Amino acid sequence: MAIFTGRGEGMRLVNVPGCGQIPLDLRGPRRSLQALADTEGDAFGGIALPGPFSGRTAYFQAIDLGTCETTNLVAVAVE
């Protein structure tokens, strides 16, 4: 899995080796983490967000590097 973060909702294409151009539902996507997923599709890892994210919403979306499929967009309120 490759995990991307972004500044909000909005469609952008990202180039992923082995997958080509993949559309994400993120504005300004950045690849933040790569992790192995288990047989249930769960991947674990940590992403450090800078201090200015406090009180804002962080947006995440993942790409399965084996199938090149994307997950749904996830929005998380940062405290």
Residue, then its C-alpha position, 0 to 999 in steps of 0.5 A: m500500500a502507498i498512502f497519500t495525504g492531501r490538503g482537501e478533496g479534489m481529483r488529481l492524477v499521480n504517477v505510481p511505478g507499476c500502475g501508471q497514472i492513478p486518479l486520487d480524490l485529493r488536492g495536492p497529493r503527496r506520498s507519505l507512507q508505504a506499508l505492507a497490508d495483511t490478508e484483511g487489507d489492513a496496513f499499519g504505520g505512522i505519519a507525522l503531521p506538522g503542528p499547523f494541522s492541529g485543529r484542521t482536517a487531514y485527508f488520506q487515500a491509499i493505493d494497493l500497489g499489487t492491484c493498483e486500486t484506490t481506497n475511499l478518501v478518508a478525512v480525519a480531524v486532527e486534535 
